[in-house]
Amino acid sequence: MKVEPMGERILVKIIKQADKTSSGIYLPETAKEKPQEGEVVALGPDVDEDEVPLKVGDIVMYPKYSGTEIKIDYEEYLLIDAGDVLARIIRD
């Protein structure tokens, strides 16, 4: 299935939190926080690159309870307004 965001929305693939801590302790689902990072998969046609400089493949941070969660081929995605993106994450 293919999903194309409409308007100023973006489709983000949710990056799941690790199942265990750096010290080796496994975390149950109830102890994990709601993810706030994801990879941009698609941009809507009205996303203005001057206002929101994003492209497919960028890793972004978004508010904890924003957007609409959807499942596509057993993967979790989030459909959010481009203006809701808090930051682009750049890892070295």
PDB file of N, CA, C and O in Angstrom:
ATOM      1  N   MET A   1       0.839  -1.178   0.000  1.00  0.00           N
ATOM      2  CA  MET A   1       0.000   0.000   0.000  1.00  0.00           C
ATOM      3  C   MET A   1       0.887   1.246   0.000  1.00  0.00           C
ATOM      4  O   MET A   1       1.950   1.254   0.622  1.00  0.00           O
ATOM      5  N   LYS A   2       0.453   2.289  -0.693  1.00  0.00           N
ATOM      6  CA  LYS A   2       1.194   3.538  -0.762  1.00  0.00           C
ATOM      7  C   LYS A   2       0.312   4.657  -0.227  1.00  0.00           C
ATOM      8  O   LYS A   2      -0.865   4.751  -0.574  1.00  0.00           O
ATOM      9  N   VAL A   3       0.892   5.509   0.623  1.00  0.00           N
ATOM     10  CA  VAL A   3       0.160   6.627   1.204  1.00  0.00           C
ATOM     11  C   VAL A   3       0.854   7.919   0.799  1.00  0.00           C
ATOM     12  O   VAL A   3       2.055   8.077   1.019  1.00  0.00           O
ATOM     13  N   GLU A   4       0.103   8.841   0.208  1.00  0.00           N
ATOM     14  CA  GLU A   4       0.631  10.140  -0.165  1.00  0.00           C
ATOM     15  C   GLU A   4      -0.038  11.201   0.696  1.00  0.00           C
ATOM     16  O   GLU A   4      -1.255  11.372   0.629  1.00  0.00           O
ATOM     17  N   PRO A   5       0.746  11.919   1.508  1.00  0.00           N
ATOM     18  CA  PRO A   5       0.160  12.963   2.347  1.00  0.00           C
ATOM     19  C   PRO A   5      -0.443  14.092   1.505  1.00  0.00           C
ATOM     20  O   PRO A   5       0.062  14.416   0.430  1.00  0.00           O
ATOM     21  N   MET A   6      -1.515  14.677   2.001  1.00  0.00           N
ATOM     22  CA  MET A   6      -2.170  15.794   1.323  1.00  0.00           C
ATOM     23  C   MET A   6      -1.812  17.100   2.020  1.00  0.00           C
ATOM     24  O   MET A   6      -1.517  17.107   3.215  1.00  0.00           O
ATOM     25  N   GLY A   7      -1.838  18.187   1.290  1.00  0.00           N
ATOM     26  CA  GLY A   7      -1.616  19.512   1.859  1.00  0.00           C
ATOM     27  C   GLY A   7      -0.225  19.668   2.444  1.00  0.00           C
ATOM     28  O   GLY A   7       0.771  19.289   1.828  1.00  0.00           O
ATOM     29  N   GLU A   8      -0.173  20.235   3.647  1.00  0.00           N
ATOM     30  CA  GLU A   8       1.103  20.496   4.322  1.00  0.00           C
ATOM     31  C   GLU A   8       1.432  19.409   5.342  1.00  0.00           C
ATOM     32  O   GLU A   8       1.974  19.699   6.408  1.00  0.00           O
ATOM     33  N   ARG A   9       1.111  18.179   5.022  1.00  0.00           N
ATOM     34  CA  ARG A   9       1.387  17.068   5.939  1.00  0.00           C
ATOM     35  C   ARG A   9       2.597  16.271   5.468  1.00  0.00           C
ATOM     36  O   ARG A   9       2.960  16.290   4.292  1.00  0.00           O
ATOM     37  N   ILE A  10       3.208  15.573   6.419  1.00  0.00           N
ATOM     38  CA  ILE A  10       4.309  14.676   6.084  1.00  0.00           C
ATOM     39  C   ILE A  10       4.033  13.313   6.688  1.00  0.00           C
ATOM     40  O   ILE A  10       3.370  13.200   7.718  1.00  0.00           O
ATOM     41  N   LEU A  11       4.544  12.283   6.042  1.00  0.00           N
ATOM     42  CA  LEU A  11       4.429  10.921   6.543  1.00  0.00           C
ATOM     43  C   LEU A  11       5.767  10.538   7.156  1.00  0.00           C
ATOM     44  O   LEU A  11       6.807  10.618   6.503  1.00  0.00           O
ATOM     45  N   VAL A  12       5.732  10.121   8.418  1.00  0.00           N
ATOM     46  CA  VAL A  12       6.938   9.814   9.176  1.00  0.00           C
ATOM     47  C   VAL A  12       6.883   8.366   9.642  1.00  0.00           C
ATOM     48  O   VAL A  12       5.884   7.939  10.221  1.00  0.00           O
ATOM     49  N   LYS A  13       7.950   7.605   9.394  1.00  0.00           N
ATOM     50  CA  LYS A  13       8.050   6.244   9.912  1.00  0.00           C
ATOM     51  C   LYS A  13       8.593   6.346  11.332  1.00  0.00           C
ATOM     52  O   LYS A  13       9.677   6.886  11.553  1.00  0.00           O
ATOM     53  N   ILE A  14       7.841   5.831  12.283  1.00  0.00           N
ATOM     54  CA  ILE A  14       8.210   5.940  13.692  1.00  0.00           C
ATOM     55  C   ILE A  14       9.428   5.080  13.991  1.00  0.00           C
ATOM     56  O   ILE A  14       9.484   3.906  13.623  1.00  0.00           O
ATOM     57  N   ILE A  15      10.413   5.689  14.672  1.00  0.00           N
ATOM     58  CA  ILE A  15      11.593   4.950  15.116  1.00  0.00           C
ATOM     59  C   ILE A  15      11.308   4.455  16.526  1.00  0.00           C
ATOM     60  O   ILE A  15      11.115   5.244  17.451  1.00  0.00           O
ATOM     61  N   LYS A  16      11.285   3.152  16.669  1.00  0.00           N
ATOM     62  CA  LYS A  16      10.942   2.567  17.964  1.00  0.00           C
ATOM     63  C   LYS A  16      12.083   2.689  18.958  1.00  0.00           C
ATOM     64  O   LYS A  16      13.259   2.709  18.594  1.00  0.00           O
ATOM     65  N   GLN A  17      11.698   2.770  20.228  1.00  0.00           N
ATOM     66  CA  GLN A  17      12.664   2.833  21.320  1.00  0.00           C
ATOM     67  C   GLN A  17      13.297   1.450  21.509  1.00  0.00           C
ATOM     68  O   GLN A  17      12.662   0.426  21.256  1.00  0.00           O
ATOM     69  N   ALA A  18      14.545   1.436  21.954  1.00  0.00           N
ATOM     70  CA  ALA A  18      15.255   0.173  22.182  1.00  0.00           C
ATOM     71  C   ALA A  18      14.542  -0.660  23.239  1.00  0.00           C
ATOM     72  O   ALA A  18      13.902  -0.124  24.144  1.00  0.00           O
ATOM     73  N   ASP A  19      14.663  -1.991  23.109  1.00  0.00           N
ATOM     74  CA  ASP A  19      14.026  -2.901  24.056  1.00  0.00           C
ATOM     75  C   ASP A  19      14.804  -3.048  25.349  1.00  0.00           C
ATOM     76  O   ASP A  19      14.259  -3.517  26.348  1.00  0.00           O
ATOM     77  N   LYS A  20      16.074  -2.651  25.346  1.00  0.00           N
ATOM     78  CA  LYS A  20      16.848  -2.746  26.582  1.00  0.00           C
ATOM     79  C   LYS A  20      17.734  -1.534  26.748  1.00  0.00           C
ATOM     80  O   LYS A  20      18.089  -0.863  25.779  1.00  0.00           O
ATOM     81  N   THR A  21      18.085  -1.264  27.987  1.00  0.00           N
ATOM     82  CA  THR A  21      18.914  -0.105  28.304  1.00  0.00           C
ATOM     83  C   THR A  21      20.377  -0.394  27.982  1.00  0.00           C
ATOM     84  O   THR A  21      20.742  -1.525  27.660  1.00  0.00           O
ATOM     85  N   SER A  22      21.202   0.633  28.071  1.00  0.00           N
ATOM     86  CA  SER A  22      22.624   0.457  27.794  1.00  0.00           C
ATOM     87  C   SER A  22      23.289  -0.461  28.818  1.00  0.00           C
ATOM     88  O   SER A  22      24.339  -1.041  28.540  1.00  0.00           O
ATOM     89  N   SER A  23      22.685  -0.595  30.001  1.00  0.00           N
ATOM     90  CA  SER A  23      23.244  -1.483  31.022  1.00  0.00           C
ATOM     91  C   SER A  23      22.718  -2.910  30.894  1.00  0.00           C
ATOM     92  O   SER A  23      23.100  -3.783  31.674  1.00  0.00           O
ATOM     93  N   GLY A  24      21.838  -3.155  29.910  1.00  0.00           N
ATOM     94  CA  GLY A  24      21.386  -4.515  29.642  1.00  0.00           C
ATOM     95  C   GLY A  24      20.042  -4.883  30.247  1.00  0.00           C
ATOM     96  O   GLY A  24      19.651  -6.048  30.183  1.00  0.00           O
ATOM     97  N   ILE A  25      19.323  -3.938  30.830  1.00  0.00           N
ATOM     98  CA  ILE A  25      18.022  -4.224  31.428  1.00  0.00           C
ATOM     99  C   ILE A  25      16.951  -4.144  30.342  1.00  0.00           C
ATOM    100  O   ILE A  25      16.864  -3.149  29.622  1.00  0.00           O
ATOM    101  N   TYR A  26      16.135  -5.196  30.225  1.00  0.00           N
ATOM    102  CA  TYR A  26      15.064  -5.219  29.238  1.00  0.00           C
ATOM    103  C   TYR A  26      13.866  -4.423  29.748  1.00  0.00           C
ATOM    104  O   TYR A  26      13.478  -4.536  30.911  1.00  0.00           O
ATOM    105  N   LEU A  27      13.291  -3.623  28.865  1.00  0.00           N
ATOM    106  CA  LEU A  27      12.166  -2.779  29.232  1.00  0.00           C
ATOM    107  C   LEU A  27      10.856  -3.384  28.734  1.00  0.00           C
ATOM    108  O   LEU A  27      10.747  -3.737  27.560  1.00  0.00           O
ATOM    109  N   PRO A  28       9.854  -3.508  29.618  1.00  0.00           N
ATOM    110  CA  PRO A  28       8.539  -3.962  29.146  1.00  0.00           C
ATOM    111  C   PRO A  28       7.849  -2.834  28.375  1.00  0.00           C
ATOM    112  O   PRO A  28       8.226  -1.672  28.525  1.00  0.00           O
ATOM    113  N   GLU A  29       6.857  -3.154  27.562  1.00  0.00           N
ATOM    114  CA  GLU A  29       6.156  -2.154  26.760  1.00  0.00           C
ATOM    115  C   GLU A  29       5.588  -1.035  27.625  1.00  0.00           C
ATOM    116  O   GLU A  29       5.563   0.120  27.201  1.00  0.00           O
ATOM    117  N   THR A  30       5.134  -1.362  28.827  1.00  0.00           N
ATOM    118  CA  THR A  30       4.521  -0.357  29.695  1.00  0.00           C
ATOM    119  C   THR A  30       5.528   0.656  30.221  1.00  0.00           C
ATOM    120  O   THR A  30       5.132   1.747  30.631  1.00  0.00           O
ATOM    121  N   ALA A  31       6.809   0.331  30.224  1.00  0.00           N
ATOM    122  CA  ALA A  31       7.836   1.235  30.741  1.00  0.00           C
ATOM    123  C   ALA A  31       8.431   2.140  29.662  1.00  0.00           C
ATOM    124  O   ALA A  31       9.136   3.101  29.971  1.00  0.00           O
ATOM    125  N   LYS A  32       8.147   1.832  28.404  1.00  0.00           N
ATOM    126  CA  LYS A  32       8.701   2.617  27.312  1.00  0.00           C
ATOM    127  C   LYS A  32       7.905   3.897  27.130  1.00  0.00           C
ATOM    128  O   LYS A  32       6.691   3.919  27.329  1.00  0.00           O
ATOM    129  N   GLU A  33       8.600   4.963  26.751  1.00  0.00           N
ATOM    130  CA  GLU A  33       7.932   6.218  26.450  1.00  0.00           C
ATOM    131  C   GLU A  33       7.446   6.199  25.008  1.00  0.00           C
ATOM    132  O   GLU A  33       7.965   5.459  24.172  1.00  0.00           O
ATOM    133  N   LYS A  34       6.453   7.016  24.734  1.00  0.00           N
ATOM    134  CA  LYS A  34       5.935   7.136  23.376  1.00  0.00           C
ATOM    135  C   LYS A  34       7.043   7.745  22.502  1.00  0.00           C
ATOM    136  O   LYS A  34       7.628   8.761  22.875  1.00  0.00           O
ATOM    137  N   PRO A  35       7.334   7.136  21.346  1.00  0.00           N
ATOM    138  CA  PRO A  35       8.423   7.638  20.491  1.00  0.00           C
ATOM    139  C   PRO A  35       8.164   9.061  20.037  1.00  0.00           C
ATOM    140  O   PRO A  35       7.018   9.467  19.839  1.00  0.00           O
ATOM    141  N   GLN A  36       9.248   9.815  19.873  1.00  0.00           N
ATOM    142  CA  GLN A  36       9.153  11.185  19.391  1.00  0.00           C
ATOM    143  C   GLN A  36      10.094  11.432  18.220  1.00  0.00           C
ATOM    144  O   GLN A  36      10.314  12.579  17.832  1.00  0.00           O
ATOM    145  N   GLU A  37      10.648  10.368  17.657  1.00  0.00           N
ATOM    146  CA  GLU A  37      11.544  10.496  16.513  1.00  0.00           C
ATOM    147  C   GLU A  37      11.051   9.618  15.381  1.00  0.00           C
ATOM    148  O   GLU A  37      10.479   8.550  15.598  1.00  0.00           O
ATOM    149  N   GLY A  38      11.289  10.098  14.153  1.00  0.00           N
ATOM    150  CA  GLY A  38      10.899   9.317  13.007  1.00  0.00           C
ATOM    151  C   GLY A  38      11.640   9.761  11.760  1.00  0.00           C
ATOM    152  O   GLY A  38      12.293  10.805  11.738  1.00  0.00           O
ATOM    153  N   GLU A  39      11.524   8.942  10.720  1.00  0.00           N
ATOM    154  CA  GLU A  39      12.166   9.229   9.441  1.00  0.00           C
ATOM    155  C   GLU A  39      11.110   9.709   8.453  1.00  0.00           C
ATOM    156  O   GLU A  39      10.072   9.067   8.287  1.00  0.00           O
ATOM    157  N   VAL A  40      11.370  10.827   7.803  1.00  0.00           N
ATOM    158  CA  VAL A  40      10.441  11.375   6.816  1.00  0.00           C
ATOM    159  C   VAL A  40      10.395  10.432   5.619  1.00  0.00           C
ATOM    160  O   VAL A  40      11.425  10.133   5.014  1.00  0.00           O
ATOM    161  N   VAL A  41       9.189   9.964   5.281  1.00  0.00           N
ATOM    162  CA  VAL A  41       9.002   9.025   4.181  1.00  0.00           C
ATOM    163  C   VAL A  41       8.387   9.719   2.965  1.00  0.00           C
ATOM    164  O   VAL A  41       8.708   9.386   1.824  1.00  0.00           O
ATOM    165  N   ALA A  42       7.499  10.687   3.218  1.00  0.00           N
ATOM    166  CA  ALA A  42       6.850  11.406   2.116  1.00  0.00           C
ATOM    167  C   ALA A  42       6.430  12.791   2.575  1.00  0.00           C
ATOM    168  O   ALA A  42       6.111  13.006   3.744  1.00  0.00           O
ATOM    169  N   LEU A  43       6.437  13.731   1.626  1.00  0.00           N
ATOM    170  CA  LEU A  43       6.019  15.108   1.885  1.00  0.00           C
ATOM    171  C   LEU A  43       4.785  15.416   1.062  1.00  0.00           C
ATOM    172  O   LEU A  43       4.683  14.996  -0.090  1.00  0.00           O
ATOM    173  N   GLY A  44       3.835  16.154   1.652  1.00  0.00           N
ATOM    174  CA  GLY A  44       2.651  16.584   0.919  1.00  0.00           C
ATOM    175  C   GLY A  44       3.020  17.620  -0.129  1.00  0.00           C
ATOM    176  O   GLY A  44       4.089  18.225  -0.040  1.00  0.00           O
ATOM    177  N   PRO A  45       2.166  17.841  -1.116  1.00  0.00           N
ATOM    178  CA  PRO A  45       2.485  18.750  -2.212  1.00  0.00           C
ATOM    179  C   PRO A  45       2.579  20.215  -1.803  1.00  0.00           C
ATOM    180  O   PRO A  45       3.199  21.011  -2.509  1.00  0.00           O
ATOM    181  N   ASP A  46       1.977  20.585  -0.677  1.00  0.00           N
ATOM    182  CA  ASP A  46       1.972  21.991  -0.266  1.00  0.00           C
ATOM    183  C   ASP A  46       3.025  22.322   0.781  1.00  0.00           C
ATOM    184  O   ASP A  46       3.026  23.432   1.313  1.00  0.00           O
ATOM    185  N   VAL A  47       3.931  21.382   1.094  1.00  0.00           N
ATOM    186  CA  VAL A  47       4.989  21.657   2.065  1.00  0.00           C
ATOM    187  C   VAL A  47       5.972  22.628   1.432  1.00  0.00           C
ATOM    188  O   VAL A  47       6.586  22.330   0.407  1.00  0.00           O
ATOM    189  N   ASP A  48       6.113  23.797   2.057  1.00  0.00           N
ATOM    190  CA  ASP A  48       6.995  24.849   1.539  1.00  0.00           C
ATOM    191  C   ASP A  48       8.404  24.615   2.081  1.00  0.00           C
ATOM    192  O   ASP A  48       8.636  24.712   3.286  1.00  0.00           O
ATOM    193  N   GLU A  49       9.335  24.309   1.192  1.00  0.00           N
ATOM    194  CA  GLU A  49      10.708  23.990   1.609  1.00  0.00           C
ATOM    195  C   GLU A  49      11.431  25.189   2.214  1.00  0.00           C
ATOM    196  O   GLU A  49      12.434  25.012   2.906  1.00  0.00           O
ATOM    197  N   ASP A  50      10.943  26.410   1.965  1.00  0.00           N
ATOM    198  CA  ASP A  50      11.550  27.589   2.579  1.00  0.00           C
ATOM    199  C   ASP A  50      11.162  27.696   4.055  1.00  0.00           C
ATOM    200  O   ASP A  50      11.972  28.106   4.887  1.00  0.00           O
ATOM    201  N   GLU A  51       9.927  27.327   4.371  1.00  0.00           N
ATOM    202  CA  GLU A  51       9.449  27.388   5.752  1.00  0.00           C
ATOM    203  C   GLU A  51       9.856  26.150   6.550  1.00  0.00           C
ATOM    204  O   GLU A  51      10.258  26.258   7.708  1.00  0.00           O
ATOM    205  N   VAL A  52       9.750  24.987   5.933  1.00  0.00           N
ATOM    206  CA  VAL A  52      10.069  23.715   6.591  1.00  0.00           C
ATOM    207  C   VAL A  52      11.068  22.982   5.713  1.00  0.00           C
ATOM    208  O   VAL A  52      10.671  22.245   4.811  1.00  0.00           O
ATOM    209  N   PRO A  53      12.377  23.176   5.965  1.00  0.00           N
ATOM    210  CA  PRO A  53      13.403  22.585   5.093  1.00  0.00           C
ATOM    211  C   PRO A  53      13.610  21.090   5.355  1.00  0.00           C
ATOM    212  O   PRO A  53      14.598  20.689   5.970  1.00  0.00           O
ATOM    213  N   LEU A  54      12.668  20.277   4.881  1.00  0.00           N
ATOM    214  CA  LEU A  54      12.749  18.829   5.074  1.00  0.00           C
ATOM    215  C   LEU A  54      12.814  18.123   3.737  1.00  0.00           C
ATOM    216  O   LEU A  54      12.355  18.637   2.716  1.00  0.00           O
ATOM    217  N   LYS A  55      13.401  16.925   3.764  1.00  0.00           N
ATOM    218  CA  LYS A  55      13.390  16.078   2.581  1.00  0.00           C
ATOM    219  C   LYS A  55      13.226  14.632   3.032  1.00  0.00           C
ATOM    220  O   LYS A  55      13.426  14.313   4.204  1.00  0.00           O
ATOM    221  N   VAL A  56      12.868  13.778   2.118  1.00  0.00           N
ATOM    222  CA  VAL A  56      12.694  12.360   2.423  1.00  0.00           C
ATOM    223  C   VAL A  56      14.016  11.804   2.940  1.00  0.00           C
ATOM    224  O   VAL A  56      15.071  12.044   2.354  1.00  0.00           O
ATOM    225  N   GLY A  57      13.953  11.061   4.039  1.00  0.00           N
ATOM    226  CA  GLY A  57      15.149  10.480   4.636  1.00  0.00           C
ATOM    227  C   GLY A  57      15.622  11.219   5.873  1.00  0.00           C
ATOM    228  O   GLY A  57      16.416  10.679   6.644  1.00  0.00           O
ATOM    229  N   ASP A  58      15.146  12.460   6.082  1.00  0.00           N
ATOM    230  CA  ASP A  58      15.527  13.206   7.283  1.00  0.00           C
ATOM    231  C   ASP A  58      14.947  12.542   8.528  1.00  0.00           C
ATOM    232  O   ASP A  58      13.845  11.993   8.496  1.00  0.00           O
ATOM    233  N   ILE A  59      15.704  12.600   9.625  1.00  0.00           N
ATOM    234  CA  ILE A  59      15.219  12.139  10.922  1.00  0.00           C
ATOM    235  C   ILE A  59      14.729  13.376  11.661  1.00  0.00           C
ATOM    236  O   ILE A  59      15.457  14.360  11.793  1.00  0.00           O
ATOM    237  N   VAL A  60      13.479  13.320  12.146  1.00  0.00           N
ATOM    238  CA  VAL A  60      12.882  14.480  12.790  1.00  0.00           C
ATOM    239  C   VAL A  60      12.361  14.141  14.183  1.00  0.00           C
ATOM    240  O   VAL A  60      12.126  12.981  14.519  1.00  0.00           O
ATOM    241  N   MET A  61      12.190  15.194  14.979  1.00  0.00           N
ATOM    242  CA  MET A  61      11.591  15.075  16.303  1.00  0.00           C
ATOM    243  C   MET A  61      10.249  15.804  16.247  1.00  0.00           C
ATOM    244  O   MET A  61      10.148  16.894  15.684  1.00  0.00           O
ATOM    245  N   TYR A  62       9.221  15.191  16.837  1.00  0.00           N
ATOM    246  CA  TYR A  62       7.882  15.766  16.815  1.00  0.00           C
ATOM    247  C   TYR A  62       7.274  15.676  18.219  1.00  0.00           C
ATOM    248  O   TYR A  62       7.750  14.897  19.044  1.00  0.00           O
ATOM    249  N   PRO A  63       6.221  16.468  18.503  1.00  0.00           N
ATOM    250  CA  PRO A  63       5.595  16.413  19.825  1.00  0.00           C
ATOM    251  C   PRO A  63       5.044  15.022  20.124  1.00  0.00           C
ATOM    252  O   PRO A  63       4.634  14.293  19.220  1.00  0.00           O
ATOM    253  N   LYS A  64       5.043  14.673  21.391  1.00  0.00           N
ATOM    254  CA  LYS A  64       4.682  13.325  21.832  1.00  0.00           C
ATOM    255  C   LYS A  64       3.302  12.870  21.361  1.00  0.00           C
ATOM    256  O   LYS A  64       3.144  11.715  20.965  1.00  0.00           O
ATOM    257  N   TYR A  65       2.316  13.737  21.393  1.00  0.00           N
ATOM    258  CA  TYR A  65       0.953  13.311  21.063  1.00  0.00           C
ATOM    259  C   TYR A  65       0.407  14.015  19.824  1.00  0.00           C
ATOM    260  O   TYR A  65      -0.767  14.384  19.787  1.00  0.00           O
ATOM    261  N   SER A  66       1.243  14.201  18.819  1.00  0.00           N
ATOM    262  CA  SER A  66       0.783  14.879  17.607  1.00  0.00           C
ATOM    263  C   SER A  66       0.482  13.870  16.507  1.00  0.00           C
ATOM    264  O   SER A  66       0.919  12.720  16.551  1.00  0.00           O
ATOM    265  N   GLY A  67      -0.270  14.332  15.530  1.00  0.00           N
ATOM    266  CA  GLY A  67      -0.516  13.543  14.333  1.00  0.00           C
ATOM    267  C   GLY A  67      -1.478  12.385  14.499  1.00  0.00           C
ATOM    268  O   GLY A  67      -2.109  12.205  15.540  1.00  0.00           O
ATOM    269  N   THR A  68      -1.564  11.609  13.432  1.00  0.00           N
ATOM    270  CA  THR A  68      -2.441  10.440  13.376  1.00  0.00           C
ATOM    271  C   THR A  68      -1.588   9.211  13.091  1.00  0.00           C
ATOM    272  O   THR A  68      -0.879   9.155  12.086  1.00  0.00           O
ATOM    273  N   GLU A  69      -1.661   8.228  13.984  1.00  0.00           N
ATOM    274  CA  GLU A  69      -0.889   6.992  13.804  1.00  0.00           C
ATOM    275  C   GLU A  69      -1.616   6.079  12.835  1.00  0.00           C
ATOM    276  O   GLU A  69      -2.828   5.890  12.930  1.00  0.00           O
ATOM    277  N   ILE A  70      -0.855   5.509  11.893  1.00  0.00           N
ATOM    278  CA  ILE A  70      -1.411   4.545  10.946  1.00  0.00           C
ATOM    279  C   ILE A  70      -0.434   3.387  10.789  1.00  0.00           C
ATOM    280  O   ILE A  70       0.758   3.531  11.059  1.00  0.00           O
ATOM    281  N   LYS A  71      -0.943   2.238  10.352  1.00  0.00           N
ATOM    282  CA  LYS A  71      -0.082   1.088  10.058  1.00  0.00           C
ATOM    283  C   LYS A  71      -0.127   0.815   8.564  1.00  0.00           C
ATOM    284  O   LYS A  71      -1.193   0.755   7.950  1.00  0.00           O
ATOM    285  N   ILE A  72       1.056   0.652   8.002  1.00  0.00           N
ATOM    286  CA  ILE A  72       1.186   0.313   6.592  1.00  0.00           C
ATOM    287  C   ILE A  72       2.099  -0.902   6.519  1.00  0.00           C
ATOM    288  O   ILE A  72       3.260  -0.831   6.923  1.00  0.00           O
ATOM    289  N   ASP A  73       1.592  -2.001   6.015  1.00  0.00           N
ATOM    290  CA  ASP A  73       2.367  -3.238   5.900  1.00  0.00           C
ATOM    291  C   ASP A  73       3.061  -3.581   7.222  1.00  0.00           C
ATOM    292  O   ASP A  73       4.255  -3.880   7.239  1.00  0.00           O
ATOM    293  N   TYR A  74       2.316  -3.539   8.316  1.00  0.00           N
ATOM    294  CA  TYR A  74       2.767  -3.925   9.661  1.00  0.00           C
ATOM    295  C   TYR A  74       3.806  -2.983  10.268  1.00  0.00           C
ATOM    296  O   TYR A  74       4.380  -3.300  11.309  1.00  0.00           O
ATOM    297  N   GLU A  75       4.061  -1.832   9.640  1.00  0.00           N
ATOM    298  CA  GLU A  75       4.979  -0.822  10.172  1.00  0.00           C
ATOM    299  C   GLU A  75       4.151   0.361  10.673  1.00  0.00           C
ATOM    300  O   GLU A  75       3.099   0.672  10.115  1.00  0.00           O
ATOM    301  N   GLU A  76       4.640   1.023  11.741  1.00  0.00           N
ATOM    302  CA  GLU A  76       3.918   2.156  12.302  1.00  0.00           C
ATOM    303  C   GLU A  76       4.418   3.470  11.703  1.00  0.00           C
ATOM    304  O   GLU A  76       5.620   3.720  11.623  1.00  0.00           O
ATOM    305  N   TYR A  77       3.462   4.300  11.285  1.00  0.00           N
ATOM    306  CA  TYR A  77       3.751   5.595  10.696  1.00  0.00           C
ATOM    307  C   TYR A  77       2.916   6.656  11.392  1.00  0.00           C
ATOM    308  O   TYR A  77       1.947   6.353  12.088  1.00  0.00           O
ATOM    309  N   LEU A  78       3.310   7.897  11.190  1.00  0.00           N
ATOM    310  CA  LEU A  78       2.592   9.024  11.762  1.00  0.00           C
ATOM    311  C   LEU A  78       2.391  10.052  10.666  1.00  0.00           C
ATOM    312  O   LEU A  78       3.330  10.403   9.952  1.00  0.00           O
ATOM    313  N   LEU A  79       1.169  10.532  10.535  1.00  0.00           N
ATOM    314  CA  LEU A  79       0.842  11.581   9.582  1.00  0.00           C
ATOM    315  C   LEU A  79       0.714  12.872  10.376  1.00  0.00           C
ATOM    316  O   LEU A  79      -0.213  13.016  11.174  1.00  0.00           O
ATOM    317  N   ILE A  80       1.645  13.826  10.167  1.00  0.00           N
ATOM    318  CA  ILE A  80       1.640  15.061  10.949  1.00  0.00           C
ATOM    319  C   ILE A  80       1.730  16.281  10.041  1.00  0.00           C
ATOM    320  O   ILE A  80       2.160  16.191   8.891  1.00  0.00           O
ATOM    321  N   ASP A  81       1.318  17.419  10.582  1.00  0.00           N
ATOM    322  CA  ASP A  81       1.480  18.678   9.861  1.00  0.00           C
ATOM    323  C   ASP A  81       2.963  19.024   9.840  1.00  0.00           C
ATOM    324  O   ASP A  81       3.668  18.830  10.830  1.00  0.00           O
ATOM    325  N   ALA A  82       3.424  19.532   8.718  1.00  0.00           N
ATOM    326  CA  ALA A  82       4.846  19.875   8.584  1.00  0.00           C
ATOM    327  C   ALA A  82       5.272  20.893   9.640  1.00  0.00           C
ATOM    328  O   ALA A  82       6.411  20.859  10.107  1.00  0.00           O
ATOM    329  N   GLY A  83       4.378  21.788  10.017  1.00  0.00           N
ATOM    330  CA  GLY A  83       4.684  22.795  11.021  1.00  0.00           C
ATOM    331  C   GLY A  83       4.837  22.239  12.428  1.00  0.00           C
ATOM    332  O   GLY A  83       5.351  22.926  13.310  1.00  0.00           O
ATOM    333  N   ASP A  84       4.393  20.985  12.653  1.00  0.00           N
ATOM    334  CA  ASP A  84       4.515  20.359  13.972  1.00  0.00           C
ATOM    335  C   ASP A  84       5.907  19.792  14.235  1.00  0.00           C
ATOM    336  O   ASP A  84       6.220  19.430  15.369  1.00  0.00           O
ATOM    337  N   VAL A  85       6.735  19.710  13.214  1.00  0.00           N
ATOM    338  CA  VAL A  85       8.083  19.173  13.391  1.00  0.00           C
ATOM    339  C   VAL A  85       8.879  20.125  14.282  1.00  0.00           C
ATOM    340  O   VAL A  85       8.976  21.319  14.001  1.00  0.00           O
ATOM    341  N   LEU A  86       9.448  19.577  15.363  1.00  0.00           N
ATOM    342  CA  LEU A  86      10.197  20.390  16.316  1.00  0.00           C
ATOM    343  C   LEU A  86      11.639  20.595  15.889  1.00  0.00           C
ATOM    344  O   LEU A  86      12.195  21.678  16.076  1.00  0.00           O
ATOM    345  N   ALA A  87      12.255  19.556  15.313  1.00  0.00           N
ATOM    346  CA  ALA A  87      13.674  19.649  14.962  1.00  0.00           C
ATOM    347  C   ALA A  87      14.042  18.548  13.974  1.00  0.00           C
ATOM    348  O   ALA A  87      13.388  17.508  13.898  1.00  0.00           O
ATOM    349  N   ARG A  88      15.101  18.806  13.228  1.00  0.00           N
ATOM    350  CA  ARG A  88      15.714  17.773  12.383  1.00  0.00           C
ATOM    351  C   ARG A  88      16.923  17.276  13.159  1.00  0.00           C
ATOM    352  O   ARG A  88      17.700  18.077  13.678  1.00  0.00           O
ATOM    353  N   ILE A  89      17.088  15.967  13.240  1.00  0.00           N
ATOM    354  CA  ILE A  89      18.180  15.373  14.014  1.00  0.00           C
ATOM    355  C   ILE A  89      19.310  15.016  13.066  1.00  0.00           C
ATOM    356  O   ILE A  89      19.118  14.310  12.076  1.00  0.00           O
ATOM    357  N   ILE A  90      20.493  15.520  13.391  1.00  0.00           N
ATOM    358  CA  ILE A  90      21.684  15.248  12.589  1.00  0.00           C
ATOM    359  C   ILE A  90      22.659  14.493  13.462  1.00  0.00           C
ATOM    360  O   ILE A  90      23.184  15.036  14.435  1.00  0.00           O
ATOM    361  N   ARG A  91      22.899  13.256  13.122  1.00  0.00           N
ATOM    362  CA  ARG A  91      23.816  12.407  13.887  1.00  0.00           C
ATOM    363  C   ARG A  91      25.140  12.304  13.155  1.00  0.00           C
ATOM    364  O   ARG A  91      25.176  12.115  11.939  1.00  0.00           O
ATOM    365  N   ASP A  92      26.220  12.429  13.896  1.00  0.00           N
ATOM    366  CA  ASP A  92      27.553  12.329  13.282  1.00  0.00           C
ATOM    367  C   ASP A  92      28.046  10.916  13.243  1.00  0.00           C
ATOM    368  O   ASP A  92      29.149  10.661  12.759  1.00  0.00           O
TER     369      ASP A  92
END
